[in-house]
Amino acid sequence: MSDTILALLGFATVIAVIVLLLRNVTVPALAFVSVSTITAAILVATGAFTLDEMAGFIKEGVKGVHGTAVLFIFSVLFFGVMTDAGMFDKIIGALMKKVGNNVVGVALMTCLIAIIGHLDGGGASTFLITIPAMLPVYKRLHMRRETLLLICVTAMGVMNLMPWGGPTMRAASVIEMEPNDLWFQLMPMQIVGLVLAVGTAVFWGLQEKKRIAKLGDAIVAEDAGKYDDSDDGKKDEALARPQNFIFNVILTLAVIIVLVLDIFPSYYVFMVGCALGILVNYRGKKLHNSIIKSHASAGLSMASTILCAGVFLGVLSKSGIMEKMAIMMANVIPASLGRFLPIIIGILSVPLALLFDTDSYFYGLLPVLVSVGNQFGVNPAHIAIAMVVCRNCATFISPVAPATYLGIGLAGVEIKDHIKYCFGWQWGVSIVCLVAGLILGVIHF
């Protein structure tokens, strides 16, 4: 099978999954595993790969995401235990006294927490810090959870430009530049991005305020029809442990600090946190078992999606098909537009983020584009900057990014709603950053 056919099959696979997700045909886990299996069968039947090779790709793909799946299970359990124990009730009560019904203030607080939380460059840890803290406030004020995610991913995309962030390090390694040097060049665009992140919080906070005022009492019915909060009404007040509030706060802060320091695997940190939280707050094997079972459904449903996404990534990414897709993308750019390559790739970065995982995007597409750009005298750093800055805007709405499923799982939002709600806005943010780069001279042609 030729590289062109492999690339076309790859595009068909990705588009099929996205269509199934957006049209709500089935749950994400089934979409990923069924489409990936059909593609794998075609690849084996046509002799592109042997059965053993394909099995190896799938194993590698699942291996690459299993840590995120385990992390999600134990993070959901940990925050569930803290919620049962009543820790968040006191914290949210204090927050509500500060912000009251100030919807814009809540949106700004979300942005600030996400910016600070993403200083370590970890998408999973930022979602785990921001969403459990702010979600109860959003529920109480009847703000849309899609807005919570939109504000989070905008702030995270901007902060992900730090030199220790994955995209910046990958791009720097491809063009053989120090990450710090690349960061210094793109810093003006990051500053613009931070302004946009705050502006996003203010704008969408105002939109939520108008929506809440317009709907009035009807907003309760709208939330009930859109979000599955069946577990909320079943909260057992007998599980509250107000006497352990200080311990639970210290335990939660300790978990977050260890996550940021990146000393141990994130899932292990939550395993230990769960063990301590359950053992200190509750007594008896029967009660322990009951608490774990009460949170099992939420944890396992999203973990299964992440693992099935690993199958999808294994079939396309580990097999090298995504790299062939990248080469095909680069080859369709007309020679007459070669010197405008940074602008073209900047404009297309958000849609491409839905097709390529981070490694394939930077290690597959970037080297090809740099080679094309060299023929027209384009500075490789300008291509890398456009790709890093603009692609980061969509990193955490991409269905091929495992952290995306952690975020939507914690917020209780479906992947199709997350993409529909955020895609246009994030694309607009990326275009504004790109224009700012051109005006400030960070990128030129």
C-alpha positions as CSV (number, residue, x, y, z in Angstrom):
1,M,0.0,0.0,0.0
2,S,1.5,3.4,-1.0
3,D,2.1,6.2,1.4
4,T,-0.6,8.2,-0.3
5,I,-3.2,5.5,0.2
6,L,-2.1,5.1,3.8
7,A,-2.4,8.8,4.4
8,L,-5.9,8.9,2.8
9,L,-7.0,6.0,5.0
10,G,-5.7,7.8,8.0
11,F,-7.7,10.9,7.2
12,A,-10.8,8.8,6.6
13,T,-10.3,7.2,10.0
14,V,-10.0,10.5,11.8
15,I,-12.9,12.1,10.0
16,A,-15.1,9.0,10.7
17,V,-14.4,9.2,14.4
18,I,-15.0,13.0,14.5
19,V,-18.3,12.6,12.6
20,L,-19.5,9.8,15.0
21,L,-18.6,12.0,18.0
22,L,-20.2,15.2,16.7
23,R,-23.4,13.5,15.4
24,N,-23.8,11.7,18.7
25,V,-24.1,8.3,16.9
26,T,-22.5,6.4,19.8
27,V,-20.4,6.9,22.9
28,P,-16.8,7.9,22.3
29,A,-15.3,4.6,23.5
30,L,-17.2,2.6,20.9
31,A,-16.5,5.2,18.2
32,F,-12.7,4.9,18.8
33,V,-12.4,1.2,19.0
34,S,-14.8,0.3,16.2
35,V,-13.4,2.7,13.6
36,S,-9.8,1.8,14.6
37,T,-10.5,-1.9,14.4
38,I,-11.9,-1.5,10.8
39,T,-8.8,0.5,9.8
40,A,-6.5,-2.1,11.4
41,A,-8.3,-4.9,9.6
42,I,-7.9,-3.1,6.3
43,L,-4.2,-2.5,6.9
44,V,-3.6,-6.2,7.8
45,A,-5.7,-7.5,4.9
46,T,-3.9,-5.4,2.3
47,G,-0.5,-6.4,3.7
48,A,0.5,-3.0,4.8
49,F,1.3,-4.4,8.2
50,T,1.4,-7.9,9.7
51,L,-1.1,-9.0,12.4
52,D,1.8,-9.0,15.0
53,E,2.9,-5.5,14.0
54,M,-0.6,-4.2,14.3
55,A,-1.1,-5.8,17.7
56,G,2.2,-4.2,18.8
57,F,1.0,-0.8,17.6
58,I,-2.2,-1.2,19.6
59,K,-0.4,-2.2,22.7
60,E,1.9,0.8,22.4
61,G,-1.0,3.1,21.9
62,V,-2.9,1.8,25.0
63,K,0.4,1.8,27.0
64,G,0.7,5.5,26.2
65,V,-2.6,6.5,27.7
66,H,-3.1,3.9,30.5
67,G,-1.5,6.2,33.0
68,T,-4.1,8.9,32.2
69,A,-6.9,6.3,32.5
70,V,-5.8,5.2,35.9
71,L,-5.2,8.8,36.9
72,F,-8.8,9.6,36.0
73,I,-10.3,6.7,38.0
74,F,-8.4,7.6,41.2
75,S,-8.8,11.4,40.8
76,V,-12.5,11.0,40.5
77,L,-12.5,8.7,43.6
78,F,-10.4,11.2,45.5
79,F,-12.4,14.3,44.8
80,G,-15.6,12.2,45.3
81,V,-14.4,11.3,48.8
82,M,-13.6,14.9,49.6
83,T,-17.0,15.9,48.4
84,D,-18.7,13.2,50.5
85,A,-16.7,14.4,53.5
86,G,-18.0,17.9,53.0
87,M,-14.7,19.7,52.3
88,F,-15.9,21.4,49.2
89,D,-19.1,22.6,50.9
90,K,-17.2,24.8,53.2
91,I,-14.8,26.0,50.6
92,I,-17.5,26.8,48.1
93,G,-19.5,28.5,50.9
94,A,-16.5,30.8,51.5
95,L,-16.1,31.5,47.8
96,M,-19.7,32.4,47.4
97,K,-19.5,34.9,50.3
98,K,-16.6,36.6,48.4
99,V,-18.1,36.6,44.9
100,G,-21.7,36.3,45.8
101,N,-23.7,36.1,42.6
102,N,-20.9,37.9,40.6
103,V,-20.8,35.6,37.6
104,V,-18.1,37.6,35.9
105,G,-16.0,37.3,39.1
106,V,-16.4,33.5,39.0
107,A,-15.3,33.4,35.4
108,L,-12.2,35.5,36.2
109,M,-11.4,33.3,39.2
110,T,-11.6,30.3,36.9
111,C,-9.1,31.9,34.5
112,L,-6.7,32.8,37.3
113,I,-6.7,29.4,38.8
114,A,-6.1,27.8,35.4
115,I,-3.2,30.1,34.7
116,I,-1.5,29.4,38.0
117,G,-2.3,25.7,37.9
118,H,-0.7,25.4,34.4
119,L,2.6,26.8,35.4
120,D,3.9,23.3,35.5
121,G,2.7,22.7,31.9
122,G,0.6,19.7,32.9
123,G,-2.8,19.6,31.3
124,A,-4.1,16.8,33.6
125,S,-3.0,18.5,36.8
126,T,-4.5,21.8,35.8
127,F,-7.9,20.2,35.1
128,L,-7.7,18.4,38.4
129,I,-6.9,21.7,40.2
130,T,-9.4,23.9,38.5
131,I,-12.5,21.9,37.6
132,P,-13.3,20.3,41.0
133,A,-12.7,23.6,42.8
134,M,-15.0,25.7,40.4
135,L,-17.6,23.2,39.3
136,P,-19.8,23.4,42.4
137,V,-19.8,27.2,42.0
138,Y,-20.9,26.9,38.4
139,K,-23.6,24.5,39.4
140,R,-24.9,26.8,42.1
141,L,-25.0,29.8,39.9
142,H,-26.3,27.8,36.9
143,M,-23.4,28.7,34.7
144,R,-22.7,26.4,31.8
145,R,-20.0,23.9,32.3
146,E,-18.9,24.3,28.7
147,T,-18.0,27.9,29.7
148,L,-15.9,26.5,32.6
149,L,-14.0,24.3,30.1
150,L,-13.7,27.1,27.5
151,I,-12.1,29.5,30.0
152,C,-9.8,26.7,31.3
153,V,-8.6,25.6,27.9
154,T,-7.9,29.1,26.7
155,A,-5.8,29.9,29.7
156,M,-4.0,26.5,29.5
157,G,-3.3,26.9,25.8
158,V,-1.5,30.2,26.5
159,M,0.4,28.9,29.5
160,N,1.4,25.8,27.6
161,L,3.9,28.0,25.6
162,M,6.3,28.0,28.5
163,P,9.8,26.5,27.6
164,W,9.1,23.4,29.7
165,G,5.8,22.9,28.0
166,G,5.6,19.9,25.7
167,P,4.8,21.7,22.4
168,T,7.6,24.3,22.9
169,M,10.2,21.6,23.7
170,R,9.1,19.4,20.8
171,A,9.3,22.3,18.3
172,A,12.6,23.5,19.7
173,S,14.1,20.0,19.4
174,V,13.0,19.7,15.7
175,I,14.6,23.0,14.7
176,E,17.6,22.4,16.9
177,M,17.1,25.5,19.1
178,E,17.1,25.8,22.9
179,P,13.5,25.9,24.3
180,N,14.3,29.1,26.2
181,D,15.5,30.8,23.0
182,L,12.3,29.8,21.2
183,W,10.2,31.0,24.1
184,F,11.9,34.4,24.2
185,Q,10.9,34.9,20.5
186,L,7.3,33.9,21.0
187,M,6.9,35.7,24.4
188,P,5.2,38.8,22.9
189,M,2.5,36.5,21.4
190,Q,2.1,34.8,24.8
191,I,1.5,38.1,26.5
192,V,-1.2,38.9,23.9
193,G,-2.6,35.4,24.6
194,L,-2.8,36.1,28.4
195,V,-4.8,39.3,27.6
196,L,-7.1,37.2,25.4
197,A,-7.5,34.6,28.2
198,V,-8.6,37.3,30.7
199,G,-10.8,38.8,28.0
200,T,-12.3,35.4,27.3
201,A,-13.3,35.1,31.0
202,V,-14.8,38.6,31.1
203,F,-16.7,38.1,27.8
204,W,-18.1,34.7,28.6
205,G,-18.8,35.8,32.2
206,L,-21.0,38.6,30.8
207,Q,-22.7,36.1,28.4
208,E,-23.5,33.8,31.3
209,K,-24.8,36.7,33.3
210,K,-27.2,37.7,30.4
211,R,-28.3,34.1,29.9
212,I,-29.1,33.5,33.6
213,A,-31.1,36.8,33.8
214,K,-33.0,35.9,30.6
215,L,-33.9,32.4,31.5
216,G,-34.7,33.0,35.2
217,D,-36.3,30.0,36.9
218,A,-36.4,28.1,33.6
219,I,-32.6,27.7,33.8
220,V,-33.1,24.9,36.4
221,A,-35.1,22.9,33.9
222,E,-32.5,23.6,31.1
223,D,-29.6,22.3,33.3
224,A,-31.6,19.3,34.4
225,G,-32.2,18.3,30.7
226,K,-28.6,18.9,29.6
227,Y,-26.5,17.6,32.5
228,D,-26.7,14.3,34.3
229,D,-26.7,15.2,37.9
230,S,-28.5,12.2,39.1
231,D,-25.9,11.5,41.7
232,D,-26.1,15.0,43.2
233,G,-29.5,14.4,44.7
234,K,-28.3,11.2,46.4
235,K,-25.6,12.7,48.5
236,D,-25.6,11.1,51.8
237,E,-25.3,13.7,54.5
238,A,-24.3,11.0,56.9
239,L,-20.9,10.8,55.1
240,A,-20.1,14.4,55.9
241,R,-17.1,14.8,58.2
242,P,-16.9,18.4,59.2
243,Q,-14.5,17.6,62.1
244,N,-11.9,16.4,59.5
245,F,-12.1,19.6,57.4
246,I,-8.5,20.8,58.3
247,F,-7.1,17.3,57.6
248,N,-8.9,17.0,54.2
249,V,-7.8,20.5,53.1
250,I,-4.1,19.7,54.0
251,L,-4.4,16.3,52.2
252,T,-5.8,17.9,49.1
253,L,-3.1,20.7,49.1
254,A,-0.5,18.0,49.6
255,V,-1.8,16.0,46.6
256,I,-1.8,19.1,44.4
257,I,1.7,20.2,45.5
258,V,3.2,16.7,44.8
259,L,1.4,16.7,41.4
260,V,3.0,20.1,40.5
261,L,6.4,19.0,41.8
262,D,6.1,15.9,39.5
263,I,8.0,13.7,42.0
264,F,5.8,10.6,41.5
265,P,3.4,9.4,38.8
266,S,0.2,11.4,39.0
267,Y,-2.0,8.3,39.4
268,Y,0.1,7.0,42.3
269,V,-0.3,10.4,44.1
270,F,-4.1,10.0,43.8
271,M,-4.0,6.4,44.9
272,V,-2.2,7.4,48.1
273,G,-4.6,10.3,48.5
274,C,-7.6,8.1,48.1
275,A,-6.3,5.6,50.7
276,L,-5.6,8.2,53.3
277,G,-8.8,10.1,52.6
278,I,-11.0,7.0,53.0
279,L,-9.1,5.5,55.9
280,V,-9.1,8.7,58.0
281,N,-12.7,9.8,57.2
282,Y,-14.5,6.5,57.4
283,R,-14.3,3.3,59.3
284,G,-15.1,-0.3,58.3
285,K,-14.6,-2.4,55.2
286,K,-18.3,-2.3,54.3
287,L,-18.4,1.5,54.2
288,H,-15.2,1.7,52.3
289,N,-16.5,-0.7,49.7
290,S,-19.8,1.3,49.4
291,I,-17.9,4.6,48.9
292,I,-15.7,3.2,46.2
293,K,-18.7,1.7,44.4
294,S,-20.6,4.9,44.5
295,H,-17.9,6.6,42.4
296,A,-17.0,3.7,40.2
297,S,-19.4,4.4,37.4
298,A,-18.0,7.9,36.6
299,G,-14.4,6.8,36.8
300,L,-14.7,3.7,34.7
301,S,-16.9,5.2,31.9
302,M,-14.3,7.9,31.1
303,A,-11.3,5.6,31.7
304,S,-12.8,3.2,29.1
305,T,-13.0,6.1,26.6
306,I,-9.3,7.0,27.2
307,L,-8.2,3.4,26.7
308,C,-10.1,3.1,23.5
309,A,-8.6,6.4,22.3
310,G,-5.3,4.6,23.0
311,V,-6.3,2.0,20.4
312,F,-7.0,4.7,17.9
313,L,-3.6,6.4,18.5
314,G,-1.9,3.1,18.3
315,V,-3.3,2.3,14.9
316,L,-2.6,5.7,13.4
317,S,0.3,7.2,15.4
318,K,2.5,4.3,16.4
319,S,2.2,2.8,12.9
320,G,3.5,6.0,11.3
321,I,0.4,6.8,9.4
322,M,0.0,10.2,11.0
323,E,3.5,11.1,9.7
324,K,2.4,10.2,6.2
325,M,-0.7,12.3,6.6
326,A,1.5,15.2,7.6
327,I,3.7,14.8,4.5
328,M,0.6,14.7,2.3
329,M,-0.6,17.9,4.0
330,A,2.7,19.7,3.3
331,N,2.8,18.5,-0.3
332,V,-0.5,20.1,-1.2
333,I,0.8,23.7,-0.5
334,P,1.4,25.4,-3.8
335,A,5.0,26.6,-4.5
336,S,3.8,30.1,-5.0
337,L,2.7,30.3,-1.4
338,G,5.9,28.9,0.0
339,R,7.0,32.1,1.7
340,F,3.7,32.5,3.4
341,L,4.1,29.1,5.1
342,P,4.1,30.3,8.7
343,I,0.8,32.2,8.1
344,I,-0.8,29.2,6.3
345,I,0.1,26.7,9.0
346,G,-0.9,29.2,11.7
347,I,-4.4,29.6,10.2
348,L,-4.8,25.8,9.8
349,S,-3.3,24.8,13.2
350,V,-6.6,24.6,15.1
351,P,-8.4,22.3,12.6
352,L,-5.2,20.2,12.3
353,A,-5.1,19.8,16.1
354,L,-8.3,17.7,15.7
355,L,-6.5,15.4,13.3
356,F,-2.9,15.0,14.7
357,D,-1.7,14.1,18.2
358,T,1.0,16.3,19.6
359,D,4.0,14.1,18.6
360,S,2.8,13.6,15.1
361,Y,2.1,17.3,14.7
362,F,5.5,18.4,15.8
363,Y,7.7,15.4,14.9
364,G,5.8,14.5,11.7
365,L,4.5,17.7,10.2
366,L,7.0,20.3,11.4
367,P,10.1,18.7,9.9
368,V,8.4,18.4,6.5
369,L,7.2,22.0,6.6
370,V,10.7,23.2,7.6
371,S,12.1,21.4,4.6
372,V,9.5,23.0,2.3
373,G,10.2,26.4,3.9
374,N,13.9,26.1,3.3
375,Q,13.3,26.1,-0.4
376,F,11.8,29.6,-0.1
377,G,14.1,31.1,2.5
378,V,11.6,30.8,5.3
379,N,13.1,31.0,8.9
380,P,12.4,27.6,10.5
381,A,11.8,29.4,13.8
382,H,8.9,31.4,12.3
383,I,7.2,28.2,11.2
384,A,7.7,26.6,14.6
385,I,6.4,29.7,16.4
386,A,3.2,29.8,14.3
387,M,2.7,26.1,14.9
388,V,3.3,26.2,18.6
389,V,1.3,29.3,19.4
390,C,-1.7,28.6,17.2
391,R,-1.9,24.8,17.8
392,N,-1.8,25.3,21.6
393,C,-5.1,27.1,21.4
394,A,-6.8,23.8,20.5
395,T,-4.7,21.3,22.4
396,F,-7.3,20.7,25.0
397,I,-10.3,20.4,22.7
398,S,-8.7,17.8,20.5
399,P,-10.2,14.3,20.6
400,V,-6.8,12.8,20.1
401,A,-5.4,14.4,23.3
402,P,-6.0,12.2,26.4
403,A,-6.1,15.2,28.8
404,T,-9.2,16.4,26.9
405,Y,-11.2,13.4,28.2
406,L,-10.0,14.1,31.8
407,G,-11.3,17.6,31.6
408,I,-14.7,16.8,30.1
409,G,-15.1,13.8,32.4
410,L,-14.5,16.0,35.5
411,A,-16.9,18.7,34.2
412,G,-19.6,16.2,33.0
413,V,-19.6,17.5,29.5
414,E,-19.8,15.4,26.3
415,I,-16.9,15.6,23.9
416,K,-19.2,16.8,21.0
417,D,-20.5,19.7,23.1
418,H,-17.0,20.6,24.2
419,I,-15.7,20.8,20.6
420,K,-18.8,22.6,19.3
421,Y,-18.7,25.2,22.1
422,C,-14.9,25.8,22.0
423,F,-13.8,25.3,18.4
424,G,-14.8,28.6,16.8
425,W,-13.6,30.7,19.8
426,Q,-10.3,28.9,20.0
427,W,-9.7,29.3,16.3
428,G,-10.5,33.0,16.6
429,V,-8.0,33.3,19.5
430,S,-5.3,31.6,17.4
431,I,-5.9,34.0,14.5
432,V,-5.6,37.0,16.8
433,C,-2.3,35.7,18.2
434,L,-1.0,35.1,14.7
435,V,-1.9,38.6,13.6
436,A,-0.3,39.9,16.8
437,G,2.9,38.0,15.9
438,L,2.9,39.6,12.4
439,I,2.3,43.1,13.8
440,L,5.0,42.7,16.5
441,G,7.5,41.3,14.1
442,V,7.7,37.9,15.8
443,I,6.7,36.3,12.4
444,H,7.4,37.9,9.1
445,F,7.8,36.9,5.5
